[in-house]
Amino acid sequence: MTFDDFNFDDSLLEGLYSMGYKKPTPIQEQAIPVILKNKDLIACAQTGTGKTAAYLLPIIHHILKAPTRHLNTLIIAPTRELILQIDQQIDGMGYFCSVGSIAIYGGNDGMTWEKQKHALREGVDIVCATPGRLIALLQNGDINFEHLQHLVLDEADRMLDMGFFDDIKSIINYLPKKRQTILFSATMPPKIRMLANQIANEPEQINIAISKPAAGIVQQVYIVYDSQKESLVKLILKNKDFQSVIIFSSTKDNVKLLERTLRQVDGSVKAFHSDLEQVEREEIMRDFKAKKIRVLIGTDILSRGIDVDGISLVINYNAPPDPEDYIHRIGRTARAEKAGVAITLVNERDQIKLSKIEDLMGFEVARMPIPSDLGPGPEYNPAANKKEFSNFKSNKKSSNYFSKSKPKHK
């Protein structure tokens, strides 16, 4: 199958092929015909499968064929980074067919806020927005969805995880009841199905397998003590074959600390976190895409928040809390059928997390030997470490330190 088979508008096809698109991905093959027929859709597909183009292409085609141009489509996504990426893709696809969009998100200055409102007053085809900033516009009467034809919820599971359920329900109340609703989610827990049942009308359902990483990812695990992690990462980064690297750490504070440490080895290291101004975050992302930054360090916001080709290495400095998050993290590499490496550092407490990841994928990740000068690592025994960690937490809760009878300082 090729994109010609969808009978898209000629100007859309010209933009599509100019961006280097060659043939549809599985999610595009299945989703595009459904959206072209104006049917509601619930699609389960992870980042990196081409899901954004799967809904943008048929929507842009509909806009081009509409007899009158109004604000046609609302796309809601959880993070500023994802909103900006969607907006950039619309710019690329719509370059030859004059389809316009505006990205609406929080965390920016008053000038940007006024620019967003001005664009809405002048008229735009597609609005891409985070829930919080969109609600502010709706409450102030700065946006009118009277003629809306399409609603897209992208990364719906992540939005619900971030506590946006009530915000989404509130936004729905401002939209026409007669519309096409498209919901994309990397996972399909019960709360997503509940939301879909409330906002969609007899939706078609598509499920692209989400529990298997791309075949081109070489997965490796080091069983280490926390005290060995920094030295091991420094050794790994000395391999200059890894030209573009993402490191995931568990918390914002750890991200900042790791940035300071790794700059001793590589000056081209940047931390990406919520304490940065939006302008700084956008600059860092541009430099990373342009290969001016070699190593980018962040929390799980990066696992679904960026779309960058050519990442050669992903390092999980801490094992992710959920097996699905592991799939999303390592999915940053080996995109577009390319190869890549994903390395996970697992301490004693995280061994049970590794066990769950391997259960989900159905195979064991290769264990790598620790360099001899770092000394031996812990024994791999997830069941025993789980019991030991549970006892540790139980003892902390029952200790005198947490007792109400602890003496107060005068």
Beta strands, then each sheet from edge to edge (+ up, - down):
strand 1: 41-44
strand 2: 73-76
strand 3: 101-104
strand 4: 126-129
strand 5: 150-153
strand 6: 180-185
strand 7: 204-207
strand 8: 217-223
strand 9: 245-248
strand 10: 269-272
strand 11: 295-298
strand 12: 313-316
strand 13: 340-346
strand 14: 366-367
sheet 1: 3+ 4+ 2+ 5+ 6+ 1+ 7+
sheet 2: 10+ 11+ 9+ 12+ 13+ 8+ 14+
end
